[in-house]
Amino acid sequence: MNNKIIGIILIVVGAALVMWGYNIYDAASSQVSRALSGETPVEAWAGMVGGVICILVGITKVK
């Protein structure tokens, strides 16, 4: 039972991280930065990749 609760929490936290990373990626300052230098902010990548990892680990805990 505890693994399922931890899994659900990881899925929720992972979804929040993915949304946070996408919001940073889609921000106006990030768009200007990408247009000028072609680089994506590290925070955006960290949020999206970390969120996906949390979601995957959460799914394996729920099963």
PyMOL Python script that loads the backbone (N, CA, C, O; Angstrom):
from pymol import cmd

cmd.read_pdbstr("""\
ATOM      1  N   MET A   1       0.827  -1.201   0.000  1.00  0.00           N
ATOM      2  CA  MET A   1       0.000   0.000   0.000  1.00  0.00           C
ATOM      3  C   MET A   1       0.864   1.255   0.000  1.00  0.00           C
ATOM      4  O   MET A   1       0.538   2.222  -0.689  1.00  0.00           O
ATOM      5  N   ASN A   2       1.952   1.263   0.752  1.00  0.00           N
ATOM      6  CA  ASN A   2       2.804   2.449   0.806  1.00  0.00           C
ATOM      7  C   ASN A   2       3.452   2.747  -0.536  1.00  0.00           C
ATOM      8  O   ASN A   2       3.624   3.912  -0.894  1.00  0.00           O
ATOM      9  N   ASN A   3       3.819   1.695  -1.294  1.00  0.00           N
ATOM     10  CA  ASN A   3       4.414   1.919  -2.613  1.00  0.00           C
ATOM     11  C   ASN A   3       3.431   2.596  -3.554  1.00  0.00           C
ATOM     12  O   ASN A   3       3.836   3.411  -4.383  1.00  0.00           O
ATOM     13  N   LYS A   4       2.158   2.277  -3.441  1.00  0.00           N
ATOM     14  CA  LYS A   4       1.159   2.911  -4.306  1.00  0.00           C
ATOM     15  C   LYS A   4       1.016   4.395  -3.972  1.00  0.00           C
ATOM     16  O   LYS A   4       0.878   5.230  -4.866  1.00  0.00           O
ATOM     17  N   ILE A   5       1.049   4.713  -2.692  1.00  0.00           N
ATOM     18  CA  ILE A   5       0.946   6.126  -2.293  1.00  0.00           C
ATOM     19  C   ILE A   5       2.162   6.898  -2.783  1.00  0.00           C
ATOM     20  O   ILE A   5       2.033   8.004  -3.309  1.00  0.00           O
ATOM     21  N   ILE A   6       3.337   6.317  -2.609  1.00  0.00           N
ATOM     22  CA  ILE A   6       4.563   6.969  -3.095  1.00  0.00           C
ATOM     23  C   ILE A   6       4.508   7.120  -4.607  1.00  0.00           C
ATOM     24  O   ILE A   6       4.916   8.154  -5.137  1.00  0.00           O
ATOM     25  N   GLY A   7       4.011   6.110  -5.310  1.00  0.00           N
ATOM     26  CA  GLY A   7       3.893   6.177  -6.764  1.00  0.00           C
ATOM     27  C   GLY A   7       2.960   7.277  -7.216  1.00  0.00           C
ATOM     28  O   GLY A   7       3.262   8.000  -8.165  1.00  0.00           O
ATOM     29  N   ILE A   8       1.832   7.411  -6.549  1.00  0.00           N
ATOM     30  CA  ILE A   8       0.879   8.471  -6.909  1.00  0.00           C
ATOM     31  C   ILE A   8       1.485   9.843  -6.653  1.00  0.00           C
ATOM     32  O   ILE A   8       1.319  10.759  -7.458  1.00  0.00           O
ATOM     33  N   ILE A   9       2.185   9.986  -5.540  1.00  0.00           N
ATOM     34  CA  ILE A   9       2.843  11.266  -5.236  1.00  0.00           C
ATOM     35  C   ILE A   9       3.900  11.580  -6.291  1.00  0.00           C
ATOM     36  O   ILE A   9       4.008  12.723  -6.734  1.00  0.00           O
ATOM     37  N   LEU A  10       4.680  10.580  -6.697  1.00  0.00           N
ATOM     38  CA  LEU A  10       5.694  10.803  -7.731  1.00  0.00           C
ATOM     39  C   LEU A  10       5.067  11.197  -9.065  1.00  0.00           C
ATOM     40  O   LEU A  10       5.615  12.034  -9.782  1.00  0.00           O
ATOM     41  N   ILE A  11       3.939  10.608  -9.399  1.00  0.00           N
ATOM     42  CA  ILE A  11       3.265  10.965 -10.654  1.00  0.00           C
ATOM     43  C   ILE A  11       2.782  12.411 -10.609  1.00  0.00           C
ATOM     44  O   ILE A  11       2.933  13.147 -11.584  1.00  0.00           O
ATOM     45  N   VAL A  12       2.204  12.819  -9.486  1.00  0.00           N
ATOM     46  CA  VAL A  12       1.712  14.199  -9.355  1.00  0.00           C
ATOM     47  C   VAL A  12       2.875  15.186  -9.387  1.00  0.00           C
ATOM     48  O   VAL A  12       2.810  16.205 -10.074  1.00  0.00           O
ATOM     49  N   VAL A  13       3.939  14.881  -8.643  1.00  0.00           N
ATOM     50  CA  VAL A  13       5.110  15.773  -8.629  1.00  0.00           C
ATOM     51  C   VAL A  13       5.753  15.815 -10.012  1.00  0.00           C
ATOM     52  O   VAL A  13       6.182  16.877 -10.462  1.00  0.00           O
ATOM     53  N   GLY A  14       5.822  14.678 -10.681  1.00  0.00           N
ATOM     54  CA  GLY A  14       6.390  14.640 -12.026  1.00  0.00           C
ATOM     55  C   GLY A  14       5.595  15.472 -13.013  1.00  0.00           C
ATOM     56  O   GLY A  14       6.169  16.177 -13.844  1.00  0.00           O
ATOM     57  N   ALA A  15       4.275  15.392 -12.923  1.00  0.00           N
ATOM     58  CA  ALA A  15       3.437  16.205 -13.813  1.00  0.00           C
ATOM     59  C   ALA A  15       3.645  17.694 -13.541  1.00  0.00           C
ATOM     60  O   ALA A  15       3.684  18.502 -14.469  1.00  0.00           O
ATOM     61  N   ALA A  16       3.777  18.052 -12.260  1.00  0.00           N
ATOM     62  CA  ALA A  16       4.022  19.459 -11.920  1.00  0.00           C
ATOM     63  C   ALA A  16       5.378  19.910 -12.450  1.00  0.00           C
ATOM     64  O   ALA A  16       5.503  21.033 -12.939  1.00  0.00           O
ATOM     65  N   LEU A  17       6.390  19.060 -12.361  1.00  0.00           N
ATOM     66  CA  LEU A  17       7.713  19.416 -12.881  1.00  0.00           C
ATOM     67  C   LEU A  17       7.694  19.585 -14.393  1.00  0.00           C
ATOM     68  O   LEU A  17       8.329  20.494 -14.926  1.00  0.00           O
ATOM     69  N   VAL A  18       6.975  18.723 -15.077  1.00  0.00           N
ATOM     70  CA  VAL A  18       6.887  18.844 -16.539  1.00  0.00           C
ATOM     71  C   VAL A  18       6.208  20.151 -16.919  1.00  0.00           C
ATOM     72  O   VAL A  18       6.652  20.840 -17.837  1.00  0.00           O
ATOM     73  N   MET A  19       5.132  20.494 -16.216  1.00  0.00           N
ATOM     74  CA  MET A  19       4.446  21.760 -16.516  1.00  0.00           C
ATOM     75  C   MET A  19       5.349  22.951 -16.206  1.00  0.00           C
ATOM     76  O   MET A  19       5.379  23.917 -16.969  1.00  0.00           O
ATOM     77  N   TRP A  20       6.085  22.894 -15.095  1.00  0.00           N
ATOM     78  CA  TRP A  20       6.993  23.981 -14.728  1.00  0.00           C
ATOM     79  C   TRP A  20       8.093  24.138 -15.784  1.00  0.00           C
ATOM     80  O   TRP A  20       8.411  25.253 -16.197  1.00  0.00           O
ATOM     81  N   GLY A  21       8.666  23.016 -16.211  1.00  0.00           N
ATOM     82  CA  GLY A  21       9.707  23.080 -17.241  1.00  0.00           C
ATOM     83  C   GLY A  21       9.184  23.625 -18.556  1.00  0.00           C
ATOM     84  O   GLY A  21       9.869  24.396 -19.228  1.00  0.00           O
ATOM     85  N   TYR A  22       7.975  23.229 -18.927  1.00  0.00           N
ATOM     86  CA  TYR A  22       7.400  23.741 -20.171  1.00  0.00           C
ATOM     87  C   TYR A  22       7.087  25.232 -20.062  1.00  0.00           C
ATOM     88  O   TYR A  22       7.260  25.973 -21.029  1.00  0.00           O
ATOM     89  N   ASN A  23       6.626  25.677 -18.889  1.00  0.00           N
ATOM     90  CA  ASN A  23       6.369  27.106 -18.707  1.00  0.00           C
ATOM     91  C   ASN A  23       7.642  27.915 -18.843  1.00  0.00           C
ATOM     92  O   ASN A  23       7.628  28.998 -19.427  1.00  0.00           O
ATOM     93  N   ILE A  24       8.740  27.405 -18.314  1.00  0.00           N
ATOM     94  CA  ILE A  24      10.025  28.097 -18.477  1.00  0.00           C
ATOM     95  C   ILE A  24      10.437  28.077 -19.938  1.00  0.00           C
ATOM     96  O   ILE A  24      10.916  29.085 -20.459  1.00  0.00           O
ATOM     97  N   TYR A  25      10.260  26.948 -20.606  1.00  0.00           N
ATOM     98  CA  TYR A  25      10.623  26.822 -22.008  1.00  0.00           C
ATOM     99  C   TYR A  25       9.832  27.787 -22.880  1.00  0.00           C
ATOM    100  O   TYR A  25      10.355  28.315 -23.862  1.00  0.00           O
ATOM    101  N   ASP A  26       8.570  28.017 -22.519  1.00  0.00           N
ATOM    102  CA  ASP A  26       7.677  28.825 -23.333  1.00  0.00           C
ATOM    103  C   ASP A  26       7.651  30.301 -22.914  1.00  0.00           C
ATOM    104  O   ASP A  26       6.934  31.098 -23.519  1.00  0.00           O
ATOM    105  N   ALA A  27       8.414  30.668 -21.899  1.00  0.00           N
ATOM    106  CA  ALA A  27       8.417  32.054 -21.416  1.00  0.00           C
ATOM    107  C   ALA A  27       9.006  32.987 -22.481  1.00  0.00           C
ATOM    108  O   ALA A  27       9.792  32.567 -23.330  1.00  0.00           O
ATOM    109  N   ALA A  28       8.612  34.239 -22.414  1.00  0.00           N
ATOM    110  CA  ALA A  28       9.060  35.226 -23.406  1.00  0.00           C
ATOM    111  C   ALA A  28      10.576  35.394 -23.374  1.00  0.00           C
ATOM    112  O   ALA A  28      11.211  35.474 -24.425  1.00  0.00           O
ATOM    113  N   SER A  29      11.157  35.448 -22.184  1.00  0.00           N
ATOM    114  CA  SER A  29      12.615  35.619 -22.096  1.00  0.00           C
ATOM    115  C   SER A  29      13.343  34.410 -22.669  1.00  0.00           C
ATOM    116  O   SER A  29      14.413  34.547 -23.261  1.00  0.00           O
ATOM    117  N   SER A  30      12.762  33.228 -22.492  1.00  0.00           N
ATOM    118  CA  SER A  30      13.364  32.021 -23.048  1.00  0.00           C
ATOM    119  C   SER A  30      13.263  32.015 -24.570  1.00  0.00           C
ATOM    120  O   SER A  30      14.179  31.560 -25.254  1.00  0.00           O
ATOM    121  N   GLN A  31      12.155  32.516 -25.095  1.00  0.00           N
ATOM    122  CA  GLN A  31      11.999  32.573 -26.541  1.00  0.00           C
ATOM    123  C   GLN A  31      13.003  33.530 -27.164  1.00  0.00           C
ATOM    124  O   GLN A  31      13.561  33.245 -28.223  1.00  0.00           O
ATOM    125  N   VAL A  32      13.236  34.661 -26.514  1.00  0.00           N
ATOM    126  CA  VAL A  32      14.234  35.616 -27.015  1.00  0.00           C
ATOM    127  C   VAL A  32      15.622  34.994 -26.952  1.00  0.00           C
ATOM    128  O   VAL A  32      16.411  35.124 -27.888  1.00  0.00           O
ATOM    129  N   SER A  33      15.915  34.324 -25.858  1.00  0.00           N
ATOM    130  CA  SER A  33      17.211  33.670 -25.699  1.00  0.00           C
ATOM    131  C   SER A  33      17.434  32.604 -26.767  1.00  0.00           C
ATOM    132  O   SER A  33      18.520  32.500 -27.338  1.00  0.00           O
ATOM    133  N   ARG A  34      16.385  31.807 -27.032  1.00  0.00           N
ATOM    134  CA  ARG A  34      16.499  30.776 -28.070  1.00  0.00           C
ATOM    135  C   ARG A  34      16.673  31.401 -29.446  1.00  0.00           C
ATOM    136  O   ARG A  34      17.398  30.863 -30.283  1.00  0.00           O
ATOM    137  N   ALA A  35      16.016  32.529 -29.688  1.00  0.00           N
ATOM    138  CA  ALA A  35      16.118  33.185 -30.999  1.00  0.00           C
ATOM    139  C   ALA A  35      17.513  33.750 -31.221  1.00  0.00           C
ATOM    140  O   ALA A  35      18.040  33.704 -32.332  1.00  0.00           O
ATOM    141  N   LEU A  36      18.112  34.287 -30.155  1.00  0.00           N
ATOM    142  CA  LEU A  36      19.428  34.910 -30.300  1.00  0.00           C
ATOM    143  C   LEU A  36      20.573  33.905 -30.240  1.00  0.00           C
ATOM    144  O   LEU A  36      21.495  33.967 -31.053  1.00  0.00           O
ATOM    145  N   SER A  37      20.523  32.991 -29.294  1.00  0.00           N
ATOM    146  CA  SER A  37      21.652  32.089 -29.113  1.00  0.00           C
ATOM    147  C   SER A  37      21.346  30.649 -29.520  1.00  0.00           C
ATOM    148  O   SER A  37      22.267  29.866 -29.750  1.00  0.00           O
ATOM    149  N   GLY A  38      20.077  30.297 -29.611  1.00  0.00           N
ATOM    150  CA  GLY A  38      19.710  28.945 -29.990  1.00  0.00           C
ATOM    151  C   GLY A  38      19.757  27.951 -28.847  1.00  0.00           C
ATOM    152  O   GLY A  38      19.588  26.752 -29.071  1.00  0.00           O
ATOM    153  N   GLU A  39      19.986  28.422 -27.614  1.00  0.00           N
ATOM    154  CA  GLU A  39      20.082  27.528 -26.468  1.00  0.00           C
ATOM    155  C   GLU A  39      18.819  27.582 -25.622  1.00  0.00           C
ATOM    156  O   GLU A  39      18.204  28.635 -25.456  1.00  0.00           O
ATOM    157  N   THR A  40      18.450  26.426 -25.094  1.00  0.00           N
ATOM    158  CA  THR A  40      17.303  26.317 -24.202  1.00  0.00           C
ATOM    159  C   THR A  40      17.801  26.408 -22.764  1.00  0.00           C
ATOM    160  O   THR A  40      18.846  25.837 -22.450  1.00  0.00           O
ATOM    161  N   PRO A  41      17.091  27.106 -21.883  1.00  0.00           N
ATOM    162  CA  PRO A  41      17.537  27.198 -20.490  1.00  0.00           C
ATOM    163  C   PRO A  41      17.643  25.825 -19.830  1.00  0.00           C
ATOM    164  O   PRO A  41      16.837  24.930 -20.086  1.00  0.00           O
ATOM    165  N   VAL A  42      18.644  25.681 -18.986  1.00  0.00           N
ATOM    166  CA  VAL A  42      18.884  24.419 -18.291  1.00  0.00           C
ATOM    167  C   VAL A  42      17.705  24.083 -17.378  1.00  0.00           C
ATOM    168  O   VAL A  42      17.367  22.911 -17.212  1.00  0.00           O
ATOM    169  N   GLU A  43      17.084  25.090 -16.792  1.00  0.00           N
ATOM    170  CA  GLU A  43      15.952  24.851 -15.891  1.00  0.00           C
ATOM    171  C   GLU A  43      14.800  24.176 -16.626  1.00  0.00           C
ATOM    172  O   GLU A  43      14.105  23.331 -16.062  1.00  0.00           O
ATOM    173  N   ALA A  44      14.603  24.551 -17.874  1.00  0.00           N
ATOM    174  CA  ALA A  44      13.524  23.945 -18.657  1.00  0.00           C
ATOM    175  C   ALA A  44      13.804  22.471 -18.895  1.00  0.00           C
ATOM    176  O   ALA A  44      12.922  21.631 -18.716  1.00  0.00           O
ATOM    177  N   TRP A  45      15.020  22.156 -19.295  1.00  0.00           N
ATOM    178  CA  TRP A  45      15.375  20.754 -19.513  1.00  0.00           C
ATOM    179  C   TRP A  45      15.306  19.958 -18.223  1.00  0.00           C
ATOM    180  O   TRP A  45      14.802  18.834 -18.209  1.00  0.00           O
ATOM    181  N   ALA A  46      15.812  20.535 -17.134  1.00  0.00           N
ATOM    182  CA  ALA A  46      15.808  19.829 -15.851  1.00  0.00           C
ATOM    183  C   ALA A  46      14.379  19.539 -15.396  1.00  0.00           C
ATOM    184  O   ALA A  46      14.092  18.444 -14.912  1.00  0.00           O
ATOM    185  N   GLY A  47      13.497  20.502 -15.549  1.00  0.00           N
ATOM    186  CA  GLY A  47      12.111  20.299 -15.149  1.00  0.00           C
ATOM    187  C   GLY A  47      11.413  19.249 -15.977  1.00  0.00           C
ATOM    188  O   GLY A  47      10.727  18.382 -15.435  1.00  0.00           O
ATOM    189  N   MET A  48      11.578  19.316 -17.289  1.00  0.00           N
ATOM    190  CA  MET A  48      10.878  18.364 -18.151  1.00  0.00           C
ATOM    191  C   MET A  48      11.443  16.951 -18.017  1.00  0.00           C
ATOM    192  O   MET A  48      10.682  15.990 -17.904  1.00  0.00           O
ATOM    193  N   VAL A  49      12.760  16.818 -18.028  1.00  0.00           N
ATOM    194  CA  VAL A  49      13.367  15.486 -17.923  1.00  0.00           C
ATOM    195  C   VAL A  49      13.145  14.907 -16.526  1.00  0.00           C
ATOM    196  O   VAL A  49      12.812  13.731 -16.385  1.00  0.00           O
ATOM    197  N   GLY A  50      13.330  15.734 -15.496  1.00  0.00           N
ATOM    198  CA  GLY A  50      13.092  15.265 -14.136  1.00  0.00           C
ATOM    199  C   GLY A  50      11.647  14.854 -13.918  1.00  0.00           C
ATOM    200  O   GLY A  50      11.374  13.875 -13.222  1.00  0.00           O
ATOM    201  N   GLY A  51      10.730  15.591 -14.503  1.00  0.00           N
ATOM    202  CA  GLY A  51       9.317  15.248 -14.393  1.00  0.00           C
ATOM    203  C   GLY A  51       8.986  13.933 -15.057  1.00  0.00           C
ATOM    204  O   GLY A  51       8.232  13.132 -14.505  1.00  0.00           O
ATOM    205  N   VAL A  52       9.535  13.699 -16.228  1.00  0.00           N
ATOM    206  CA  VAL A  52       9.285  12.438 -16.929  1.00  0.00           C
ATOM    207  C   VAL A  52       9.863  11.268 -16.132  1.00  0.00           C
ATOM    208  O   VAL A  52       9.239  10.211 -16.039  1.00  0.00           O
ATOM    209  N   ILE A  53      11.041  11.453 -15.562  1.00  0.00           N
ATOM    210  CA  ILE A  53      11.638  10.394 -14.751  1.00  0.00           C
ATOM    211  C   ILE A  53      10.770  10.102 -13.529  1.00  0.00           C
ATOM    212  O   ILE A  53      10.542   8.940 -13.194  1.00  0.00           O
ATOM    213  N   CYS A  54      10.285  11.150 -12.862  1.00  0.00           N
ATOM    214  CA  CYS A  54       9.400  10.954 -11.703  1.00  0.00           C
ATOM    215  C   CYS A  54       8.119  10.219 -12.098  1.00  0.00           C
ATOM    216  O   CYS A  54       7.654   9.337 -11.374  1.00  0.00           O
ATOM    217  N   ILE A  55       7.562  10.580 -13.231  1.00  0.00           N
ATOM    218  CA  ILE A  55       6.336   9.919 -13.697  1.00  0.00           C
ATOM    219  C   ILE A  55       6.598   8.438 -13.979  1.00  0.00           C
ATOM    220  O   ILE A  55       5.797   7.586 -13.595  1.00  0.00           O
ATOM    221  N   LEU A  56       7.703   8.128 -14.640  1.00  0.00           N
ATOM    222  CA  LEU A  56       8.006   6.738 -14.953  1.00  0.00           C
ATOM    223  C   LEU A  56       8.243   5.917 -13.686  1.00  0.00           C
ATOM    224  O   LEU A  56       7.758   4.790 -13.578  1.00  0.00           O
ATOM    225  N   VAL A  57       8.987   6.477 -12.727  1.00  0.00           N
ATOM    226  CA  VAL A  57       9.221   5.755 -11.475  1.00  0.00           C
ATOM    227  C   VAL A  57       7.891   5.595 -10.724  1.00  0.00           C
ATOM    228  O   VAL A  57       7.637   4.540 -10.142  1.00  0.00           O
ATOM    229  N   GLY A  58       7.052   6.622 -10.733  1.00  0.00           N
ATOM    230  CA  GLY A  58       5.754   6.536 -10.085  1.00  0.00           C
ATOM    231  C   GLY A  58       4.872   5.469 -10.692  1.00  0.00           C
ATOM    232  O   GLY A  58       4.175   4.756  -9.971  1.00  0.00           O
ATOM    233  N   ILE A  59       4.891   5.348 -12.006  1.00  0.00           N
ATOM    234  CA  ILE A  59       4.086   4.328 -12.673  1.00  0.00           C
ATOM    235  C   ILE A  59       4.553   2.924 -12.270  1.00  0.00           C
ATOM    236  O   ILE A  59       3.735   2.033 -12.039  1.00  0.00           O
ATOM    237  N   THR A  60       5.875   2.739 -12.187  1.00  0.00           N
ATOM    238  CA  THR A  60       6.364   1.417 -11.792  1.00  0.00           C
ATOM    239  C   THR A  60       6.020   1.090 -10.339  1.00  0.00           C
ATOM    240  O   THR A  60       5.824  -0.077 -10.000  1.00  0.00           O
ATOM    241  N   LYS A  61       5.945   2.099  -9.483  1.00  0.00           N
ATOM    242  CA  LYS A  61       5.572   1.869  -8.075  1.00  0.00           C
ATOM    243  C   LYS A  61       4.083   1.562  -7.934  1.00  0.00           C
ATOM    244  O   LYS A  61       3.695   0.808  -7.041  1.00  0.00           O
ATOM    245  N   VAL A  62       3.247   2.129  -8.796  1.00  0.00           N
ATOM    246  CA  VAL A  62       1.803   1.926  -8.691  1.00  0.00           C
ATOM    247  C   VAL A  62       1.434   0.505  -9.149  1.00  0.00           C
ATOM    248  O   VAL A  62       0.490  -0.087  -8.626  1.00  0.00           O
ATOM    249  N   LYS A  63       2.161  -0.029 -10.104  1.00  0.00           N
ATOM    250  CA  LYS A  63       1.824  -1.370 -10.626  1.00  0.00           C
ATOM    251  C   LYS A  63       1.957  -2.418  -9.596  1.00  0.00           C
ATOM    252  O   LYS A  63       1.711  -3.592  -9.874  1.00  0.00           O
TER     253      LYS A  63
END
""", "prot")
cmd.dss("prot")
cmd.show_as("cartoon", "prot")
cmd.util.cbc("prot")
cmd.orient("prot")
